[in-house]
Amino acid sequence: MLSVHSILVMGSNGGIGLKLVWQLAGESNGPECVFATCWAPEGPQAHVKVVVCKKGIALEAAGILLSSQETGDNIKMLNARSVLVTGSNRGIGLELVRQLVGQSKKPEWIFATCRDPKGPRAQDLKNLADKHQSVKIIPMDTNDPSSVKAAAAQVTEKLQGAGLNLLINNAGIVKPGCLESETAEDMSEVYKTNVIGPMIVSQAFLPLLRKASQESPQKGMSCSKAAIVNMSSEAGSITNLLVFDLGHVLGYRCSKAALNMLTRCQSRGWAKDEILCIALHPGIVKTDMIQVDQGQAPLTVDDSVQAMLKTLGHLSEKDSGTFLNWEGETLPW
């Protein structure tokens, strides 16, 4: 007889997964708690809304635990009232917006910024905003200080006196180039977008982040209170130099190493404001920006974002100033 304390069943909204859940929950000597997971627990295909065991009630959406009587405070979720994501018209940025709006406790405001909201490359984002009132599309070119300033003014107006809980500096570019062929023009462009952009965006939204931190009843630091997440890459790790043999991409690597230093400086400079700052590596993910063979990209965009959001929900002051991967593991600088 199977004798375990707790079991998590993925894909439990139907078929074999559903049968497993019901049989496990019905055993007299069954697990203390059965976690039933599915992508959309509130959707029509989720035949199991909650699983009640002897001591626990648990439900999970998109891999993130929502509630459990047994585990209680041990389960932490991202619960930010307001989130801003740069570069949100495609790839990781778009998926961040999509999954944020799909959470059971979704943010009241999700500010999705991109350079050209009216252009064809933003159509998927516009479709998402049309379906969800909480998604607010804000035009912002992170390379243009005047555009960033205008975006900050729009967000300030929409927040109506509230602060901004979470800033995700996701916008970034990569240009091909090896040690012999890298040009000053390409390297300058990549550096401007990947380092200077996050710097001026963070500066522009700092008053709103401070306001959120000051008005929060939470102690310490968290991404639900006030935080800056700089989307970095292990390719910028001086120690690891990830997949160097597959591509030098010199400008990109140097820019991410510099972004990591910016993150460290932000974490020290704004520690007194209790603003959590981290550099986050999303994994090797196949997107429009990163074109690699499937064998070299073990993560899908949705898997990467799902894991990152779960990681963000667990961060505290001890993590501020660190370089983490999508699963929350510490990476060497």
LOLO-199728 format. One line per field, with one value per residue (C-alpha): residue number from 0; residue in one letter; x, y, z. Coordinates in Angstrom, 1 decimal, always signed. Layout:
n: NUM;...
res: A;...
u: X;...
v: Y;...
w: Z;...
END
This chain:
n: 0;1;2;3;4;5;6;7;8;9;10;11;12;13;14;15;16;17;18;19;20;21;22;23;24;25;26;27;28;29;30;31;32;33;34;35;36;37;38;39;40;41;42;43;44;45;46;47;48;49;50;51;52;53;54;55;56;57;58;59;60;61;62;63;64;65;66;67;68;69;70;71;72;73;74;75;76;77;78;79;80;81;82;83;84;85;86;87;88;89;90;91;92;93;94;95;96;97;98;99;100;101;102;103;104;105;106;107;108;109;110;111;112;113;114;115;116;117;118;119;120;121;122;123;124;125;126;127;128;129;130;131;132;133;134;135;136;137;138;139;140;141;142;143;144;145;146;147;148;149;150;151;152;153;154;155;156;157;158;159;160;161;162;163;164;165;166;167;168;169;170;171;172;173;174;175;176;177;178;179;180;181;182;183;184;185;186;187;188;189;190;191;192;193;194;195;196;197;198;199;200;201;202;203;204;205;206;207;208;209;210;211;212;213;214;215;216;217;218;219;220;221;222;223;224;225;226;227;228;229;230;231;232;233;234;235;236;237;238;239;240;241;242;243;244;245;246;247;248;249;250;251;252;253;254;255;256;257;258;259;260;261;262;263;264;265;266;267;268;269;270;271;272;273;274;275;276;277;278;279;280;281;282;283;284;285;286;287;288;289;290;291;292;293;294;295;296;297;298;299;300;301;302;303;304;305;306;307;308;309;310;311;312;313;314;315;316;317;318;319;320;321;322;323;324;325;326;327;328;329;330;331;332
res: M;L;S;V;H;S;I;L;V;M;G;S;N;G;G;I;G;L;K;L;V;W;Q;L;A;G;E;S;N;G;P;E;C;V;F;A;T;C;W;A;P;E;G;P;Q;A;H;V;K;V;V;V;C;K;K;G;I;A;L;E;A;A;G;I;L;L;S;S;Q;E;T;G;D;N;I;K;M;L;N;A;R;S;V;L;V;T;G;S;N;R;G;I;G;L;E;L;V;R;Q;L;V;G;Q;S;K;K;P;E;W;I;F;A;T;C;R;D;P;K;G;P;R;A;Q;D;L;K;N;L;A;D;K;H;Q;S;V;K;I;I;P;M;D;T;N;D;P;S;S;V;K;A;A;A;A;Q;V;T;E;K;L;Q;G;A;G;L;N;L;L;I;N;N;A;G;I;V;K;P;G;C;L;E;S;E;T;A;E;D;M;S;E;V;Y;K;T;N;V;I;G;P;M;I;V;S;Q;A;F;L;P;L;L;R;K;A;S;Q;E;S;P;Q;K;G;M;S;C;S;K;A;A;I;V;N;M;S;S;E;A;G;S;I;T;N;L;L;V;F;D;L;G;H;V;L;G;Y;R;C;S;K;A;A;L;N;M;L;T;R;C;Q;S;R;G;W;A;K;D;E;I;L;C;I;A;L;H;P;G;I;V;K;T;D;M;I;Q;V;D;Q;G;Q;A;P;L;T;V;D;D;S;V;Q;A;M;L;K;T;L;G;H;L;S;E;K;D;S;G;T;F;L;N;W;E;G;E;T;L;P;W
u: +0.0;+1.2;+2.0;+3.0;+2.2;+1.4;+1.0;+0.9;-0.9;-0.3;-3.0;-5.7;-8.6;-9.6;-8.7;-6.1;-5.1;-8.7;-9.1;-5.9;-7.0;-10.4;-8.9;-6.1;-8.5;-10.9;-8.4;-8.9;-5.1;-4.4;-2.2;-2.7;-3.1;-3.5;-2.6;-4.6;-3.0;-4.4;-3.9;-7.3;-9.1;-12.0;-12.4;-15.1;-12.7;-11.7;-14.0;-12.2;-12.6;-11.1;-9.8;-10.7;-8.5;-8.3;-6.3;-6.0;-7.7;-5.4;-5.7;-3.0;-3.3;-0.4;+1.9;+1.4;-0.2;-3.2;-4.4;-3.8;-5.1;-2.2;+0.7;-0.7;+2.0;+4.6;+3.0;+3.8;+2.4;+3.1;+0.3;+1.3;-1.5;+0.3;+2.9;+4.7;+6.4;+8.6;+8.9;+5.6;+4.5;+6.2;+8.2;+8.7;+7.2;+3.9;+3.8;+4.4;+1.3;-0.7;+0.1;-0.3;-3.8;-4.6;-3.8;-6.6;-5.3;-4.3;-2.9;-5.4;-3.2;-0.9;+1.0;+2.3;+4.7;+6.2;+7.6;+4.7;+1.4;-0.4;+1.9;+1.3;+3.9;+1.7;-1.5;-1.4;-0.9;-3.8;-6.0;-5.1;-5.9;-9.3;-10.2;-8.9;-9.6;-6.6;-4.1;-3.2;-1.0;+1.5;+3.7;+7.3;+10.6;+13.1;+15.9;+14.2;+14.2;+11.3;+9.2;+10.0;+9.1;+5.8;+5.0;+5.7;+3.3;+0.6;+1.1;+1.1;-2.3;-3.8;-2.7;-4.7;-2.4;-1.3;+2.3;+3.8;+4.6;+6.7;+8.8;+10.0;+12.7;+12.3;+12.9;+16.2;+17.9;+20.7;+22.8;+25.0;+28.7;+31.9;+35.2;+36.5;+33.4;+31.7;+31.2;+31.2;+27.8;+26.1;+27.7;+26.6;+23.0;+22.8;+24.3;+21.9;+18.8;+20.0;+21.7;+20.9;+17.2;+16.6;+18.6;+16.4;+13.2;+14.0;+14.8;+11.6;+9.4;+11.4;+8.9;+6.0;+8.1;+9.0;+5.3;+4.3;+6.9;+6.1;+2.4;+2.7;+1.9;+4.3;+7.6;+10.8;+11.0;+9.0;+7.9;+4.4;+5.5;+8.1;+10.6;+12.7;+13.4;+16.0;+15.8;+19.4;+21.1;+23.6;+25.3;+26.5;+28.0;+31.7;+32.2;+29.9;+30.0;+26.9;+27.0;+30.0;+30.8;+27.4;+27.6;+29.9;+27.2;+29.8;+27.6;+24.8;+27.1;+28.8;+25.5;+24.1;+27.2;+26.8;+23.1;+24.0;+26.3;+23.4;+21.2;+23.8;+24.0;+20.3;+19.9;+22.4;+21.3;+17.6;+17.8;+16.7;+13.6;+12.9;+12.8;+13.9;+16.2;+17.3;+18.8;+16.8;+17.9;+14.9;+16.7;+17.5;+14.2;+13.3;+11.7;+11.7;+14.8;+16.7;+16.6;+18.1;+17.4;+14.9;+17.5;+19.4;+16.3;+15.0;+12.4;+9.3;+8.3;+5.2;+7.3;+10.0;+7.5;+5.5;+8.6;+9.8;+6.4;+6.6;+10.1;+9.2;+6.5;+9.1;+11.7;+12.5;+15.1;+17.7;+17.5;+17.9;+21.0;+21.3;+21.5;+19.0;+17.7;+14.0;+13.8;+15.3;+18.7;+21.7;+24.0;+27.6;+28.4
v: +0.0;+3.5;+5.4;+9.0;+12.2;+14.4;+14.0;+16.5;+15.4;+17.6;+17.8;+16.7;+18.4;+15.3;+11.8;+9.8;+12.8;+13.3;+9.6;+9.6;+12.5;+11.0;+7.6;+9.1;+11.4;+8.6;+6.1;+5.5;+5.5;+7.9;+11.0;+13.8;+16.2;+15.8;+18.8;+18.8;+21.0;+22.2;+25.3;+26.9;+25.7;+28.0;+26.9;+24.6;+21.7;+21.7;+19.1;+19.1;+22.5;+21.6;+18.4;+17.9;+15.5;+14.8;+17.9;+19.9;+21.7;+22.5;+23.8;+24.9;+27.1;+27.1;+25.4;+28.0;+26.9;+29.0;+27.7;+25.0;+24.6;+22.3;+24.3;+27.7;+30.3;+28.1;+28.8;+32.2;+33.8;+36.9;+39.2;+42.6;+45.1;+46.8;+45.5;+47.1;+45.0;+46.6;+45.0;+43.3;+43.0;+39.7;+36.8;+36.7;+40.1;+39.2;+35.9;+37.6;+39.8;+36.8;+34.8;+37.7;+38.4;+34.7;+34.4;+34.0;+37.0;+39.0;+42.5;+45.3;+47.1;+45.4;+48.1;+46.6;+48.9;+48.7;+51.2;+51.0;+49.8;+50.7;+48.6;+45.1;+43.5;+44.6;+42.9;+40.0;+42.4;+44.5;+41.4;+40.6;+44.1;+44.0;+41.0;+42.1;+45.5;+45.3;+45.4;+48.9;+49.4;+52.3;+53.5;+53.7;+53.6;+52.7;+54.3;+57.7;+59.6;+61.8;+58.7;+57.1;+60.3;+60.5;+56.8;+57.4;+60.3;+58.1;+55.3;+57.8;+59.2;+55.7;+54.6;+57.5;+58.0;+54.4;+53.2;+50.7;+47.4;+45.6;+46.8;+44.2;+45.6;+43.0;+45.0;+44.0;+43.2;+41.0;+41.4;+38.8;+39.4;+37.6;+39.0;+39.7;+41.2;+43.2;+46.8;+49.9;+50.8;+47.5;+47.2;+50.8;+50.1;+46.9;+48.5;+51.4;+49.2;+46.5;+48.7;+52.4;+51.6;+49.7;+52.4;+55.3;+53.4;+52.5;+56.1;+57.3;+54.9;+55.1;+57.6;+55.2;+52.2;+54.2;+55.1;+51.5;+50.5;+53.3;+52.6;+48.8;+47.1;+44.3;+44.1;+43.5;+43.2;+41.3;+41.5;+42.1;+45.2;+47.0;+45.5;+45.9;+42.7;+43.2;+40.5;+39.4;+36.3;+33.7;+34.6;+37.6;+35.5;+36.1;+32.8;+30.6;+32.3;+30.3;+28.6;+30.7;+28.1;+28.5;+32.2;+35.0;+37.7;+40.0;+43.1;+41.1;+39.3;+42.5;+44.4;+41.7;+41.7;+45.5;+45.0;+42.7;+45.4;+47.9;+45.5;+45.2;+49.0;+49.4;+46.9;+48.7;+52.2;+51.6;+49.1;+51.8;+52.2;+48.5;+48.0;+44.5;+44.4;+41.2;+40.1;+37.2;+34.7;+33.2;+30.3;+29.5;+30.2;+30.1;+33.5;+35.9;+37.5;+34.3;+31.9;+28.6;+25.0;+23.3;+21.0;+24.0;+25.6;+23.3;+25.8;+27.0;+30.6;+29.7;+27.2;+29.9;+32.6;+30.2;+29.3;+32.9;+34.1;+31.4;+32.4;+36.0;+35.1;+33.6;+36.3;+38.4;+40.8;+38.1;+37.8;+41.4;+42.1;+38.5;+36.9;+34.1;+31.8;+31.1;+28.5;+30.8;+29.2;+31.5;+32.1;+33.2;+36.7
w: +0.0;-0.9;+2.4;+1.9;+3.7;+0.7;-3.1;-5.9;-9.1;-12.2;-14.9;-12.5;-14.2;-16.2;-17.3;-15.4;-13.2;-12.1;-11.2;-9.2;-7.2;-6.3;-5.4;-3.3;-1.5;-0.8;+0.7;+4.4;+5.0;+2.2;+2.1;+4.6;+1.7;-2.1;-4.2;-7.4;-10.1;-13.4;-15.6;-15.0;-11.9;-12.5;-16.1;-17.5;-17.9;-14.2;-12.9;-9.5;-7.9;-4.6;-3.1;+0.6;+2.5;+6.2;+7.0;+3.9;+1.1;-1.8;-5.3;-7.7;-10.8;-13.4;-10.9;-8.1;-4.9;-4.0;-0.6;+1.9;+5.4;+6.3;+4.9;+5.5;+5.9;+4.3;+0.9;-0.5;-3.6;-5.6;-4.5;-5.9;-6.4;-9.3;-11.8;-14.7;-17.4;-20.1;-23.5;-23.1;-26.7;-27.3;-25.8;-22.1;-21.5;-23.2;-21.3;-18.0;-18.7;-19.8;-16.7;-14.3;-15.6;-15.2;-11.5;-9.0;-7.1;-10.2;-9.8;-9.9;-12.4;-15.0;-16.9;-20.2;-21.9;-25.4;-28.0;-30.5;-29.0;-32.3;-34.4;-35.8;-33.4;-30.4;-31.7;-29.3;-26.4;-27.6;-27.8;-24.2;-23.0;-24.8;-22.7;-19.4;-17.9;-15.5;-18.4;-19.3;-22.4;-21.9;-24.8;-23.6;-25.4;-22.7;-24.8;-24.7;-21.4;-22.4;-23.3;-20.0;-18.2;-20.0;-19.2;-15.5;-15.5;-17.1;-14.6;-11.8;-13.0;-13.4;-9.9;-8.4;-5.4;-5.0;-5.4;-7.8;-6.2;-8.9;-11.8;-14.2;-16.5;-19.3;-22.4;-24.1;-27.4;-28.7;-31.8;-33.4;-33.2;-32.2;-30.8;-34.2;-35.8;-32.9;-33.8;-31.6;-33.0;-32.2;-28.8;-27.9;-29.1;-27.0;-23.9;-24.2;-24.3;-21.8;-19.2;-19.6;-20.3;-17.0;-15.2;-16.3;-16.1;-12.5;-11.7;-13.2;-11.3;-8.0;-6.4;-7.0;-5.7;-2.6;-2.1;-2.3;+0.2;+2.6;+2.6;+2.8;+6.2;+5.3;+7.2;+5.3;+1.6;-1.0;-4.6;-3.4;-1.5;-3.6;-6.0;-9.1;-11.2;-13.9;-16.5;-16.9;-18.3;-17.3;-20.5;-18.5;-15.7;-15.7;-14.0;-16.1;-19.5;-20.5;-24.0;-25.2;-27.8;-29.3;-29.8;-28.5;-28.7;-27.0;-26.6;-25.1;-22.6;-21.5;-21.2;-18.9;-16.7;-16.4;-15.6;-12.8;-11.4;-11.7;-9.8;-7.0;-6.8;-6.7;-3.9;-1.8;-2.6;-2.1;+0.8;+3.2;+1.2;+1.5;-2.2;-3.2;-6.2;-8.1;-11.4;-12.9;-15.5;-17.3;-18.7;-22.3;-23.8;-27.5;-28.3;-31.2;-29.7;-29.0;-31.9;-31.0;-31.8;-29.6;-28.3;-27.0;-25.5;-22.8;-21.5;-23.2;-22.6;-20.5;-18.4;-17.7;-16.8;-14.6;-12.6;-12.4;-11.0;-8.4;-7.5;-7.2;-4.7;-2.4;-2.3;+0.8;+2.0;+2.1;-1.7;-2.5;-4.5;-5.8;-9.2;-9.5;-12.2;-13.0;-10.2;-7.6;-7.6;-7.0;-9.9;-9.7;-10.9
END
